[in-house]
Amino acid sequence: MKPIHEKEKQVVYLKERLNIFMEVLDSIDPEETEVEDIDRLIEMIDDIELKCEQFRSRG
């Protein structure tokens, strides 16, 4: 995938990723949540954090 350099596109990308995260989070039933589900949420947050760091370093 081509690096995103424009600030506006970076913000749009991060908003989309956060929206996906929120949708996944909302769909999880706390009574039936498995460890794998929590691990996947943590992975998603880690990926978003990594992208933020990449965007900041390009700034």
Buried (B, 14 or more C-beta within 10 A) or exposed (E): EEEBEEEEEBEEBBEEBEEEBEEEEEEBEEEEEEEEBEEEBEEBEEEBEEBEEEBEEEE
